[in-house]
Amino acid sequence: MDVLKEIEKIKKQLHNSVDVASRVIQKNGVFVGFVYLKSMTDNLIFSQALFEPISNFEGELSFEVLSEIVKANDVEECESADFIKKILGGAVLIFLSNSEDVLSVDILHFNTRAPQEPPTSPVIMGPREGFTEDYKTNMTLLRRRFHSEELVFEELVVGKSTQTKIVISYLDGIVDKKIVKEVKKKIESIDIDGIVDSYYLIDLISNRPNSILKQIGQSEKPDIISAKMLEGRVAIIVDNSPIVLTVPFVFLEDLQNSNDYYTNYTYSTLLRFIRVAAILMSVLGQGIYIALQLFHYNILPMKYLITIADSTQQVPFTPFIEILFISLLFQILYEVSLRLPSYLGLATSVVGALILGDTGVKAGLLSPPTVIVVAIAKIAIYTVPEQSSQITLLQYVFILIGASLGLLGIVGASIYFLAYANTIENFGAPYLAPFSPFIFSDNKDGVLKVPLSSMENRPKSFKNEKRKRINESE
């Protein structure tokens, strides 16, 4: 084999990129060539694992000898069709002038973020580890929780340009194999230039990609994903993303929180009822407030009506314009606080709350009850942060309906929305299960939370092969 010619050919295929490194040495009359990406290979590891063992070898070099003397775990023969793929994956290719065979040695090394508590799922008690952007680390975090041969990882590659590694994980003997096949089929059918993050997959594998309703579960915490896998769900790990997806997904999952399982079950039940109330207040509160002011003020108690009238009589805007303006103001402040540096974001929040809010009320441009209603609606969103984007959209929908059709329109829109949500099925799981259809056993961990010892069976909301998860002692 002409080592120099092969190396030049590879460099040309990679457009002579500056991070493509090569080296050729002569040992006992045999030319040895190395090709790798220096941006993905640690020089110290390369030197200790490959270069020094080969340089110090005194005998005659051959492909078989080369395979034995390199100090690495992932060593294999590589076909010419896979040269570029191996190099881009972080491997080092080794060529010998006296052999047509090529050795691929995987010594991929790059800096990764250490597992830490994710900002989206803080806990008072319980595990604080979070997934990272390295899919191998994420697989390790799951493997640590399942010391069993039932845990399965299957790797797929998606994206013509990014060649993103996607790992499907599930528990064999618990998961329904039809769900696994459907997930693999949808991912394998994706034809796209690149997958940058796991959120790219959400639209591509959802049954109704145009729906405003969330249809794929996601989490940054290994303990949450592990618990979902134990119920029979499939986890989808995407390289370069700390967000792991799960299917099937039902709305009830977002009403639950990892803290619920690390505290008293009666307290967890109370918190879940509070979350339900918060969602209703957040979605419907502003629309109902406008409807009462514009169309149904006669049903309000007299004292409350007098208070509202006194507060709003100097305000130059209609209730609809006032609510819409304050809602947009809160949303702008939220977006600004997310994107500015932390110290500037805090200052902006203070300015927005004190100057724009308080000064607007004192100037007579805004009424105190309206500010309170909008503030409660915006704060209540984050009792269920996983649904924040959907709830925000629904807020504006119900503001428009309340301003145009009153309470009757809100009731009708609520019925229509529930009926629509009831038609959505995600990988065999009804979106509103276990409430519609009503499944009594699944409601043990629904809005109500019973002790773990009372939850003997896995959910019936979606299929799984093994219903029993707690065997009663004889």
C-alpha positions as CSV (number, residue, x, y, z in Angstrom):
1,M,0.0,0.0,0.0
2,D,1.2,3.5,-0.9
3,V,0.8,5.1,2.6
4,L,1.4,8.7,1.4
5,K,-1.0,8.4,-1.5
6,E,-3.8,7.1,0.8
7,I,-3.2,9.9,3.3
8,E,-3.3,12.5,0.6
9,K,-6.5,11.0,-0.8
10,I,-8.2,11.2,2.6
11,K,-7.1,14.8,3.1
12,K,-8.5,15.7,-0.2
13,Q,-11.8,14.2,0.6
14,L,-11.9,16.2,3.8
15,H,-11.1,19.4,1.8
16,N,-7.7,19.8,3.5
17,S,-9.3,21.0,6.7
18,V,-6.9,22.5,9.2
19,D,-7.8,20.0,11.9
20,V,-6.9,16.9,9.8
21,A,-3.5,15.7,11.0
22,S,-1.2,13.0,9.6
23,R,2.1,11.6,10.4
24,V,4.4,9.0,8.7
25,I,7.3,7.1,10.2
26,Q,9.6,4.4,9.0
27,K,10.1,1.4,11.2
28,N,12.4,-1.5,10.0
29,G,11.7,-0.7,6.4
30,V,8.0,-0.4,6.8
31,F,6.2,2.9,6.5
32,V,3.5,3.5,9.1
33,G,1.0,6.3,8.5
34,F,-1.5,7.9,11.0
35,V,-4.5,10.0,10.0
36,Y,-6.8,11.6,12.6
37,L,-8.6,14.8,13.6
38,K,-6.5,16.7,16.1
39,S,-9.5,18.6,17.2
40,M,-11.0,15.3,18.6
41,T,-7.9,13.5,19.6
42,D,-5.8,14.1,22.7
43,N,-2.1,14.3,21.8
44,L,-1.0,12.6,25.1
45,I,-3.3,9.6,24.5
46,F,-2.2,9.4,20.9
47,S,1.4,9.4,21.9
48,Q,1.1,6.9,24.8
49,A,-1.5,4.5,23.2
50,L,-0.2,4.5,19.5
51,F,2.9,6.3,18.6
52,E,5.2,5.1,21.4
53,P,4.3,1.4,21.3
54,I,4.8,1.3,17.5
55,S,8.1,3.3,17.6
56,N,9.5,1.2,20.4
57,F,8.6,-2.2,18.8
58,E,11.8,-3.9,17.6
59,G,10.4,-6.7,15.5
60,E,8.9,-6.8,12.0
61,L,5.7,-4.8,11.8
62,S,2.6,-6.5,10.3
63,F,-1.1,-5.9,10.6
64,E,-1.6,-8.7,13.1
65,V,1.3,-7.4,15.3
66,L,0.0,-3.9,15.0
67,S,-3.4,-5.0,16.4
68,E,-1.7,-6.4,19.4
69,I,0.7,-3.7,20.4
70,V,-1.6,-0.6,20.3
71,K,-2.9,0.3,23.8
72,A,-6.5,0.9,23.2
73,N,-9.8,-0.9,23.8
74,D,-11.7,-0.2,20.6
75,V,-9.4,-1.6,17.8
76,E,-10.8,-3.0,14.5
77,E,-10.1,-3.5,10.9
78,C,-11.5,-0.7,8.7
79,E,-12.7,-1.0,5.1
80,S,-11.9,1.8,2.6
81,A,-15.6,2.8,2.4
82,D,-15.6,3.6,6.1
83,F,-12.3,5.7,6.2
84,I,-14.0,9.1,6.4
85,K,-16.8,7.9,8.7
86,K,-14.2,6.6,11.2
87,I,-12.1,9.7,11.1
88,L,-15.0,12.0,11.6
89,G,-16.1,9.8,14.5
90,G,-12.8,10.5,16.3
91,A,-10.8,7.4,15.3
92,V,-7.2,7.2,14.2
93,L,-6.5,5.3,11.0
94,I,-3.2,3.4,10.8
95,F,-1.7,2.4,7.4
96,L,1.1,0.0,6.8
97,S,3.1,-0.1,3.5
98,N,3.4,-3.9,3.7
99,S,-0.3,-4.6,4.1
100,E,-3.6,-3.7,2.4
101,D,-5.4,-3.8,5.7
102,V,-6.1,-0.6,7.7
103,L,-6.5,-0.4,11.5
104,S,-9.0,1.9,13.1
105,V,-8.3,2.8,16.8
106,D,-11.0,4.8,18.7
107,I,-9.3,7.2,21.1
108,L,-11.9,10.0,20.9
109,H,-11.4,12.6,23.5
110,F,-12.9,16.0,24.0
111,N,-14.0,18.1,27.0
112,T,-17.5,17.4,28.3
113,R,-19.6,19.0,31.0
114,A,-19.8,17.1,34.2
115,P,-23.2,15.8,35.4
116,Q,-24.8,18.4,37.6
117,E,-28.3,19.4,38.8
118,P,-30.2,20.7,35.8
119,P,-31.8,24.2,36.1
120,T,-35.1,22.9,34.8
121,S,-35.6,20.2,37.5
122,P,-34.3,21.3,40.9
123,V,-35.2,19.1,43.9
124,I,-35.3,19.6,47.6
125,M,-34.5,15.9,48.2
126,G,-33.5,13.2,45.8
127,P,-30.8,12.7,43.1
128,R,-29.2,15.8,41.7
129,E,-27.5,14.4,38.7
130,G,-28.4,15.7,35.3
131,F,-27.7,14.5,31.7
132,T,-24.9,16.1,29.7
133,E,-24.3,16.8,26.0
134,D,-22.3,13.6,25.6
135,Y,-24.5,10.6,24.8
136,K,-22.0,8.1,26.2
137,T,-22.1,9.8,29.6
138,N,-25.9,9.8,29.4
139,M,-25.9,6.1,28.7
140,T,-23.6,5.5,31.7
141,L,-26.0,7.5,33.9
142,L,-28.8,5.1,33.0
143,R,-26.6,2.0,33.2
144,R,-25.7,2.9,36.7
145,R,-29.4,2.7,37.6
146,F,-30.0,-0.7,35.9
147,H,-27.7,-3.5,36.9
148,S,-29.6,-5.9,34.7
149,E,-29.4,-7.5,31.3
150,E,-32.9,-6.1,30.6
151,L,-31.5,-2.6,29.8
152,V,-31.0,-2.3,26.0
153,F,-29.3,0.4,23.9
154,E,-29.8,0.6,20.2
155,E,-27.8,3.1,18.1
156,L,-29.1,4.9,15.0
157,V,-27.5,7.7,12.9
158,V,-29.6,10.6,11.5
159,G,-28.6,13.6,9.5
160,K,-26.7,13.8,6.2
161,S,-24.3,16.5,7.4
162,T,-24.3,16.0,11.2
163,Q,-24.4,12.2,11.3
164,T,-26.0,12.6,14.8
165,K,-26.0,9.4,17.0
166,I,-29.4,8.6,18.4
167,V,-29.7,5.9,21.0
168,I,-33.0,4.2,21.8
169,S,-33.1,2.7,25.3
170,Y,-35.7,0.4,26.9
171,L,-36.1,-2.4,29.3
172,D,-36.5,-5.8,27.5
173,G,-39.3,-7.8,29.0
174,I,-41.2,-4.7,30.2
175,V,-41.6,-2.5,27.1
176,D,-44.0,-3.4,24.3
177,K,-41.9,-4.3,21.3
178,K,-44.4,-2.7,18.9
179,I,-43.7,0.7,20.5
180,V,-39.9,0.1,20.0
181,K,-40.5,-0.9,16.3
182,E,-42.6,2.2,15.7
183,V,-40.0,4.5,17.3
184,K,-37.2,3.0,15.2
185,K,-39.3,3.1,12.1
186,K,-40.0,6.8,12.5
187,I,-36.4,7.7,13.3
188,E,-35.0,5.7,10.4
189,S,-37.5,7.4,8.0
190,I,-36.1,10.8,8.9
191,D,-34.4,12.4,5.9
192,I,-32.8,15.7,7.0
193,D,-29.5,17.5,6.7
194,G,-28.9,17.6,10.4
195,I,-30.1,17.0,14.0
196,V,-28.6,19.6,16.3
197,D,-30.7,18.9,19.4
198,S,-33.3,16.4,20.7
199,Y,-36.0,19.0,20.1
200,Y,-35.5,18.5,16.4
201,L,-36.9,15.0,16.8
202,I,-40.1,16.1,18.6
203,D,-41.8,17.4,15.4
204,L,-40.3,14.6,13.3
205,I,-41.7,11.7,15.3
206,S,-44.9,13.3,16.7
207,N,-48.2,11.9,15.4
208,R,-49.5,15.4,15.0
209,P,-46.6,17.8,14.4
210,N,-48.8,20.8,13.8
211,S,-50.6,20.5,17.1
212,I,-49.9,23.0,19.9
213,L,-50.1,20.2,22.4
214,K,-46.9,18.6,23.6
215,Q,-46.8,14.9,22.5
216,I,-43.3,13.8,23.5
217,G,-42.0,13.6,27.1
218,Q,-38.6,15.0,28.0
219,S,-36.4,15.4,31.0
220,E,-32.8,16.3,32.0
221,K,-32.7,13.9,35.0
222,P,-31.7,10.2,34.9
223,D,-33.9,9.3,37.8
224,I,-37.0,10.6,36.0
225,I,-36.1,8.8,32.8
226,S,-35.4,5.6,34.7
227,A,-38.8,5.7,36.4
228,K,-40.5,6.2,33.1
229,M,-38.6,3.3,31.5
230,L,-39.7,1.1,34.4
231,E,-43.2,1.8,33.5
232,G,-42.6,0.6,29.9
233,R,-41.6,3.7,28.1
234,V,-38.8,4.1,25.5
235,A,-36.1,6.7,26.1
236,I,-34.4,8.5,23.1
237,I,-30.9,9.9,23.8
238,V,-29.5,12.3,21.2
239,D,-25.8,13.1,21.1
240,N,-25.0,16.8,21.9
241,S,-28.2,17.3,23.8
242,P,-28.9,17.0,27.6
243,I,-32.6,16.5,27.0
244,V,-33.7,12.9,26.8
245,L,-37.1,12.2,25.1
246,T,-39.6,9.5,26.2
247,V,-42.6,7.9,24.5
248,P,-45.5,7.2,24.9
249,F,-46.4,10.5,26.6
250,V,-49.6,11.5,28.4
251,F,-50.5,14.9,29.8
252,L,-50.5,13.6,33.4
253,E,-46.7,13.2,33.3
254,D,-46.2,17.0,33.4
255,L,-48.5,17.3,36.5
256,Q,-46.1,15.1,38.3
257,N,-42.8,16.1,39.7
258,S,-39.8,14.2,40.9
259,N,-40.2,15.8,44.3
260,D,-43.6,14.0,44.6
261,Y,-41.7,10.7,44.9
262,Y,-39.2,11.9,47.5
263,T,-41.7,13.2,50.0
264,N,-44.9,12.3,51.9
265,Y,-47.6,11.0,49.5
266,T,-50.4,13.0,51.0
267,Y,-48.4,16.2,50.6
268,S,-47.7,15.2,47.0
269,T,-51.4,14.8,46.4
270,L,-52.0,18.4,47.7
271,L,-49.3,19.8,45.5
272,R,-50.8,18.1,42.4
273,F,-54.2,19.6,43.2
274,I,-52.5,23.0,43.5
275,R,-50.9,22.5,40.1
276,V,-54.3,21.6,38.5
277,A,-55.8,24.8,40.0
278,A,-52.8,26.8,38.9
279,I,-53.2,25.6,35.3
280,L,-56.9,26.5,35.2
281,M,-56.1,29.9,36.7
282,S,-53.3,30.5,34.2
283,V,-55.3,29.4,31.1
284,L,-58.8,30.7,32.0
285,G,-58.2,33.5,34.5
286,Q,-57.5,36.4,32.2
287,G,-60.3,35.5,29.8
288,I,-62.9,35.1,32.6
289,Y,-61.8,38.5,34.1
290,I,-62.4,40.2,30.8
291,A,-65.7,38.4,30.2
292,L,-67.0,39.4,33.7
293,Q,-66.1,43.1,33.2
294,L,-67.5,43.4,29.7
295,F,-70.6,41.0,29.6
296,H,-71.4,39.6,33.1
297,Y,-70.7,42.3,35.6
298,N,-74.2,41.8,37.0
299,I,-73.3,38.4,38.5
300,L,-70.4,39.8,40.5
301,P,-71.0,40.6,44.3
302,M,-71.8,44.3,44.8
303,K,-68.7,45.0,47.0
304,Y,-66.4,43.4,44.4
305,L,-68.1,45.3,41.6
306,I,-67.7,48.6,43.4
307,T,-64.0,47.9,44.0
308,I,-63.5,47.1,40.3
309,A,-65.4,50.2,39.2
310,D,-63.4,52.5,41.5
311,S,-60.1,51.0,40.3
312,T,-60.9,51.1,36.6
313,Q,-62.9,54.3,36.2
314,Q,-59.8,56.4,35.5
315,V,-58.2,53.9,33.2
316,P,-58.4,55.1,29.5
317,F,-58.2,51.6,28.0
318,T,-60.9,48.9,27.7
319,P,-60.4,45.7,29.8
320,F,-59.4,43.8,26.7
321,I,-56.7,46.3,25.7
322,E,-55.5,46.6,29.3
323,I,-55.1,42.8,29.8
324,L,-53.5,42.4,26.4
325,F,-51.0,45.2,27.1
326,I,-50.0,43.9,30.5
327,S,-49.7,40.3,29.2
328,L,-47.4,41.4,26.4
329,L,-45.4,43.5,28.8
330,F,-44.9,40.5,31.1
331,Q,-43.9,38.4,28.2
332,I,-41.4,40.9,26.9
333,L,-39.8,41.2,30.4
334,Y,-39.6,37.4,30.6
335,E,-37.9,37.2,27.2
336,V,-35.5,40.0,28.1
337,S,-34.6,38.4,31.5
338,L,-33.8,35.1,29.7
339,R,-31.4,36.6,27.2
340,L,-29.6,39.3,29.1
341,P,-26.6,38.5,31.4
342,S,-27.8,37.6,34.9
343,Y,-26.9,40.9,36.5
344,L,-28.6,42.9,33.8
345,G,-31.6,40.5,33.7
346,L,-32.2,41.0,37.5
347,A,-32.1,44.8,37.0
348,T,-34.5,44.7,34.1
349,S,-37.0,42.6,36.1
350,V,-36.8,45.1,39.0
351,V,-37.3,48.0,36.6
352,G,-40.2,46.3,34.9
353,A,-42.0,45.3,38.1
354,L,-41.5,48.5,40.0
355,I,-41.4,51.3,37.5
356,L,-43.6,50.0,34.7
357,G,-46.1,48.2,37.0
358,D,-46.3,50.5,40.0
359,T,-45.9,53.7,38.1
360,G,-48.5,52.7,35.5
361,V,-51.0,52.0,38.2
362,K,-50.3,55.4,40.0
363,A,-50.5,57.2,36.7
364,G,-53.9,55.8,36.0
365,L,-52.9,53.9,32.9
366,L,-53.4,50.5,34.5
367,S,-55.8,49.2,37.2
368,P,-54.5,47.2,40.2
369,P,-57.0,44.3,39.8
370,T,-55.8,43.8,36.2
371,V,-52.2,43.8,37.2
372,I,-52.9,41.2,39.9
373,V,-54.9,38.9,37.6
374,V,-52.2,39.0,34.9
375,A,-49.4,38.5,37.4
376,I,-51.2,35.5,39.0
377,A,-51.8,34.0,35.5
378,K,-48.1,34.4,34.5
379,I,-46.7,33.1,37.8
380,A,-49.0,30.1,37.8
381,I,-47.6,28.9,34.5
382,Y,-44.4,27.8,36.2
383,T,-46.0,25.4,38.6
384,V,-45.9,23.1,35.5
385,P,-42.9,24.6,33.6
386,E,-42.9,21.7,31.0
387,Q,-46.2,23.1,29.7
388,S,-45.3,26.8,29.8
389,S,-45.2,27.3,26.0
390,Q,-48.6,25.6,25.4
391,I,-50.2,27.4,28.4
392,T,-48.9,30.8,27.2
393,L,-50.5,30.3,23.7
394,L,-53.8,29.2,25.3
395,Q,-53.8,32.3,27.5
396,Y,-54.0,34.6,24.5
397,V,-56.6,32.4,22.8
398,F,-58.9,32.6,25.9
399,I,-58.2,36.3,26.2
400,L,-59.6,36.8,22.7
401,I,-62.5,34.5,23.3
402,G,-63.4,36.2,26.6
403,A,-63.3,39.6,25.1
404,S,-65.5,38.6,22.1
405,L,-67.9,35.9,23.3
406,G,-67.9,36.1,27.1
407,L,-68.3,33.2,29.5
408,L,-70.3,31.2,27.1
409,G,-67.5,31.4,24.6
410,I,-65.0,30.3,27.2
411,V,-67.1,27.3,28.2
412,G,-67.6,26.3,24.6
413,A,-63.9,26.7,23.8
414,S,-62.9,24.7,26.9
415,I,-65.2,21.8,25.8
416,Y,-63.8,22.0,22.3
417,F,-60.2,22.0,23.5
418,L,-60.8,19.0,25.8
419,A,-62.6,17.1,23.0
420,Y,-59.6,17.8,20.7
421,A,-57.1,16.7,23.3
422,N,-59.1,13.5,23.7
423,T,-58.6,12.6,20.0
424,I,-54.8,12.6,20.3
425,E,-53.1,9.3,20.7
426,N,-49.3,9.0,21.2
427,F,-47.7,5.7,20.4
428,G,-50.9,3.9,21.6
429,A,-51.4,6.1,24.7
430,P,-54.5,8.4,24.9
431,Y,-53.3,11.9,25.6
432,L,-55.8,12.4,28.6
433,A,-55.3,9.0,30.1
434,P,-56.0,7.8,32.8
435,F,-58.9,10.3,33.0
436,S,-60.3,9.8,29.5
437,P,-60.6,6.9,29.2
438,F,-60.9,6.5,32.9
439,I,-58.5,3.9,34.3
440,F,-59.0,3.3,38.0
441,S,-55.7,1.6,38.7
442,D,-53.7,4.3,37.0
443,N,-55.3,7.0,39.1
444,K,-53.3,5.7,42.1
445,D,-50.6,7.8,40.7
446,G,-52.7,10.4,38.9
447,V,-53.8,13.6,40.6
448,L,-54.0,11.5,43.7
449,K,-50.8,9.9,45.0
450,V,-50.9,6.7,47.0
451,P,-48.0,5.0,48.8
452,L,-45.6,3.1,46.5
453,S,-46.5,-0.2,48.1
454,S,-50.1,0.2,46.8
455,M,-49.0,0.7,43.2
456,E,-48.6,-3.0,42.4
457,N,-49.1,-2.7,38.6
458,R,-47.6,-0.7,35.8
459,P,-49.8,1.8,34.0
460,K,-52.6,0.5,31.7
461,S,-52.7,3.8,29.8
462,F,-50.2,2.3,27.3
463,K,-49.1,-1.2,26.4
464,N,-46.3,-3.0,28.3
465,E,-45.5,-6.7,28.5
466,K,-45.2,-7.0,32.3
467,R,-48.1,-5.6,34.3
468,K,-46.9,-6.6,37.7
469,R,-44.1,-4.6,39.3
470,I,-44.5,-5.5,43.0
471,N,-44.9,-9.1,44.0
472,E,-46.9,-9.5,47.2
473,S,-45.1,-11.4,49.9
474,E,-46.6,-14.7,50.8
